[in-house]
Amino acid sequence: MKDLVVRKLGLLGMTLAVAGVLSGCGNNSQTETKRGAATTGLQPGDVVITCFDSVNPDLLQVIPLVPLEAATDLKWTDREALADGTFNSNNEAADQVIPVSGAIAAGTPIESIGPAAGLGIGDPDETIIIYQGTLPATGDGMVSGGSLLWGISATQAGAWATTRTDAVSELPTVLASANVAVDTNTPTGARHFSYIGPMSGTKAVLQAAIANSANWTRGGTTCPTGLTVTDATGAGGTGGAGGSGGAGGTTGTAGTGGTAGTAGTTGTAGTGGSTAGTTGTAGTGGVAGTTGTAGTGGVAGTTGSAGTGGVAGTTGSAGTGGVAGSTAGTGGGGTAGTTGSAGTTGSAGTGGTGAQLTVVINEVASANPDYVELFNTTNNDVDISNWYFTDSDPQTANHTYTFPAGSIMAAGAYMQLDGEGTDFPFGLGGSSDSVILHNAADAVVDTFTWTTAPSTGNSWSRCPNGTGSFMDRPRTATTAAPANSCP
């Protein structure tokens, strides 16, 4: 295995909008915690693989979807695993460190690049798994003191092994929703794989998109420059400065035979912009008011508070100052008009609303009968008119189901749709397929991909119900309680 040097890529201008953390793939009752200076307790899907190359120089890019503290334990291995997470003791890499030398914001890439000579990542069949903890130095065994986080299978078959070989792993059950499998034969001999799907979204949406092999390109040379995780923690900006006051009026010229007019008084300065909200990007600074027509001060918008996951409103321009009155009338002693006051600061711009995971794919059965269960995780009704879902072959005719106009999911409601012509027209692959849910604007709302069949009589079910990773659990379609049968 080649020695690896690590490069952390700073993401210039990356905006991390702070919102309430939404449950999704890989989240369960445990959350990442801080022990000393390092982040511990990472869960499946907290760190993802986004780029992979098995041709010299070998390359592996990972991106955390949560912030990491300096010295966080992060490793990778190309040893082969069983479904229960037991790794073999081949002479392949184990406990290969991905250094986290400083604090890393969510969405920032870390690339491991090997030299141009010596042993390296396997070709054309290889699986890589990243994790926290330690593997046994000798003998078969599981990771101790940590968790498996993400896996990639780059093989000629484009899938995880049904039975572990010396080159390809079975898919560990804990990574059922935290993995991607790509095909090294499409195009022939492709060895560079890069994620090219959505680059911004909640942690759950990004996890689902990266797990979908349709969002990967093959045979290129570039990798993602970073991701924007909209529900990651980040600091808000400062407020914009208020506009300055308008200039004073000039002295009027005396009329013929009259007294010179009195100079106009200086206009009152516009008040300063308010401080930006603690979340989101700060509003930009206000523009100073210029000398304008008397009495018509513009309204300066102050910096709005950031909406949940949104961007703060920008600061408006300050009101312009008034101009003094014109020359006094002829033959009389007219007085020059005074300068109008500058416009006062106006109302703040409203903040944008961040992305929210409202309706999730909660259960999928793919072994006759086929069905898909959706779950409204919110306390509000959700209009899913013209939403649609497909399988892994959306280009094939009749492999898309669209919800009719007027489709409403009540708060906390479940919706089961049966396949093979009952509710939706297509069937689901028993051992491998995908369900991809889109909203009416064609954005991916949720997705689930499986590469092995569940046990007889079971389905793939989110555990904990509505929020967790997919697990091989008894079906609930025929029971009175629609919530998943979780351990």
Secondary structure in CASP SS format (residue, H / E / C, confidence):
PFRMAT SS
TARGET T0000
AUTHOR 0000-0000-0000
METHOD secondary structure of the structure
MODEL  1
M C 1.00
K C 1.00
D C 1.00
L C 1.00
V E 1.00
V E 1.00
R E 1.00
K E 1.00
L C 1.00
G C 1.00
L C 1.00
L C 1.00
G C 1.00
M C 1.00
T C 1.00
L C 1.00
A C 1.00
V C 1.00
A C 1.00
G C 1.00
V C 1.00
L C 1.00
S C 1.00
G C 1.00
C C 1.00
G C 1.00
N C 1.00
N C 1.00
S C 1.00
Q C 1.00
T C 1.00
E C 1.00
T E 1.00
K E 1.00
R E 1.00
G C 1.00
A C 1.00
A E 1.00
T E 1.00
T E 1.00
G C 1.00
L C 1.00
Q C 1.00
P C 1.00
G C 1.00
D C 1.00
V E 1.00
V E 1.00
I E 1.00
T E 1.00
C E 1.00
F E 1.00
D E 1.00
S C 1.00
V C 1.00
N C 1.00
P C 1.00
D C 1.00
L E 1.00
L E 1.00
Q E 1.00
V E 1.00
I E 1.00
P E 1.00
L C 1.00
V C 1.00
P C 1.00
L E 1.00
E C 1.00
A C 1.00
A C 1.00
T C 1.00
D C 1.00
L C 1.00
K E 1.00
W E 1.00
T E 1.00
D C 1.00
R C 1.00
E C 1.00
A E 1.00
L C 1.00
A C 1.00
D C 1.00
G C 1.00
T C 1.00
F E 1.00
N C 1.00
S C 1.00
N C 1.00
N C 1.00
E C 1.00
A C 1.00
A C 1.00
D C 1.00
Q E 1.00
V E 1.00
I C 1.00
P C 1.00
V C 1.00
S C 1.00
G C 1.00
A C 1.00
I E 1.00
A C 1.00
A C 1.00
G C 1.00
T C 1.00
P C 1.00
I E 1.00
E E 1.00
S E 1.00
I E 1.00
G C 1.00
P C 1.00
A C 1.00
A C 1.00
G C 1.00
L C 1.00
G C 1.00
I C 1.00
G C 1.00
D C 1.00
P C 1.00
D C 1.00
E E 1.00
T E 1.00
I E 1.00
I E 1.00
I E 1.00
Y E 1.00
Q C 1.00
G C 1.00
T E 1.00
L C 1.00
P C 1.00
A C 1.00
T C 1.00
G C 1.00
D C 1.00
G E 1.00
M C 1.00
V C 1.00
S E 1.00
G C 1.00
G C 1.00
S C 1.00
L E 1.00
L E 1.00
W E 1.00
G E 1.00
I E 1.00
S E 1.00
A E 1.00
T E 1.00
Q C 1.00
A C 1.00
G C 1.00
A C 1.00
W C 1.00
A C 1.00
T C 1.00
T C 1.00
R C 1.00
T C 1.00
D C 1.00
A C 1.00
V C 1.00
S C 1.00
E C 1.00
L C 1.00
P C 1.00
T H 1.00
V H 1.00
L H 1.00
A C 1.00
S C 1.00
A C 1.00
N E 1.00
V E 1.00
A E 1.00
V E 1.00
D E 1.00
T C 1.00
N C 1.00
T C 1.00
P C 1.00
T C 1.00
G C 1.00
A C 1.00
R C 1.00
H E 1.00
F E 1.00
S E 1.00
Y E 1.00
I C 1.00
G C 1.00
P C 1.00
M C 1.00
S E 1.00
G E 1.00
T C 1.00
K H 1.00
A H 1.00
V H 1.00
L H 1.00
Q H 1.00
A H 1.00
A H 1.00
I H 1.00
A C 1.00
N C 1.00
S H 1.00
A H 1.00
N H 1.00
W E 1.00
T E 1.00
R E 1.00
G C 1.00
G C 1.00
T C 1.00
T C 1.00
C C 1.00
P C 1.00
T C 1.00
G C 1.00
L C 1.00
T E 1.00
V E 1.00
T C 1.00
D C 1.00
A C 1.00
T C 1.00
G C 1.00
A C 1.00
G C 1.00
G C 1.00
T C 1.00
G C 1.00
G C 1.00
A C 1.00
G C 1.00
G C 1.00
S C 1.00
G C 1.00
G C 1.00
A C 1.00
G C 1.00
G C 1.00
T C 1.00
T C 1.00
G C 1.00
T C 1.00
A C 1.00
G C 1.00
T C 1.00
G C 1.00
G C 1.00
T C 1.00
A C 1.00
G C 1.00
T C 1.00
A C 1.00
G C 1.00
T C 1.00
T C 1.00
G C 1.00
T C 1.00
A C 1.00
G C 1.00
T C 1.00
G C 1.00
G C 1.00
S C 1.00
T C 1.00
A C 1.00
G C 1.00
T C 1.00
T C 1.00
G C 1.00
T C 1.00
A C 1.00
G C 1.00
T C 1.00
G C 1.00
G C 1.00
V C 1.00
A C 1.00
G C 1.00
T C 1.00
T E 1.00
G C 1.00
T C 1.00
A C 1.00
G C 1.00
T C 1.00
G C 1.00
G C 1.00
V C 1.00
A E 1.00
G E 1.00
T C 1.00
T C 1.00
G C 1.00
S C 1.00
A C 1.00
G C 1.00
T C 1.00
G E 1.00
G C 1.00
V C 1.00
A C 1.00
G C 1.00
T C 1.00
T C 1.00
G C 1.00
S C 1.00
A C 1.00
G C 1.00
T C 1.00
G E 1.00
G C 1.00
V C 1.00
A C 1.00
G C 1.00
S C 1.00
T C 1.00
A C 1.00
G C 1.00
T C 1.00
G C 1.00
G C 1.00
G C 1.00
G C 1.00
T C 1.00
A C 1.00
G C 1.00
T C 1.00
T C 1.00
G C 1.00
S C 1.00
A C 1.00
G C 1.00
T C 1.00
T E 1.00
G E 1.00
S C 1.00
A C 1.00
G C 1.00
T C 1.00
G C 1.00
G C 1.00
T E 1.00
G C 1.00
A C 1.00
Q C 1.00
L C 1.00
T C 1.00
V E 1.00
V E 1.00
I E 1.00
N E 1.00
E E 1.00
V E 1.00
A E 1.00
S E 1.00
A C 1.00
N C 1.00
P C 1.00
D E 1.00
Y E 1.00
V E 1.00
E E 1.00
L E 1.00
F E 1.00
N E 1.00
T C 1.00
T C 1.00
N C 1.00
N C 1.00
D C 1.00
V E 1.00
D E 1.00
I C 1.00
S C 1.00
N C 1.00
W C 1.00
Y E 1.00
F E 1.00
T E 1.00
D C 1.00
S C 1.00
D C 1.00
P C 1.00
Q C 1.00
T C 1.00
A C 1.00
N C 1.00
H C 1.00
T E 1.00
Y E 1.00
T E 1.00
F C 1.00
P C 1.00
A C 1.00
G C 1.00
S C 1.00
I E 1.00
M E 1.00
A C 1.00
A C 1.00
G C 1.00
A C 1.00
Y E 1.00
M E 1.00
Q E 1.00
L E 1.00
D E 1.00
G C 1.00
E C 1.00
G C 1.00
T C 1.00
D C 1.00
F C 1.00
P C 1.00
F C 1.00
G C 1.00
L C 1.00
G C 1.00
G C 1.00
S C 1.00
S C 1.00
D E 1.00
S E 1.00
V E 1.00
I E 1.00
L E 1.00
H E 1.00
N C 1.00
A C 1.00
A C 1.00
D C 1.00
A C 1.00
V E 1.00
V E 1.00
D E 1.00
T E 1.00
F E 1.00
T E 1.00
W E 1.00
T C 1.00
T C 1.00
A C 1.00
P C 1.00
S C 1.00
T C 1.00
G C 1.00
N E 1.00
S E 1.00
W E 1.00
S E 1.00
R E 1.00
C E 1.00
P C 1.00
N C 1.00
G C 1.00
T C 1.00
G C 1.00
S E 1.00
F E 1.00
M E 1.00
D E 1.00
R E 1.00
P E 1.00
R C 1.00
T C 1.00
A C 1.00
T C 1.00
T C 1.00
A C 1.00
A C 1.00
P C 1.00
A C 1.00
N C 1.00
S C 1.00
C C 1.00
P C 1.00
END
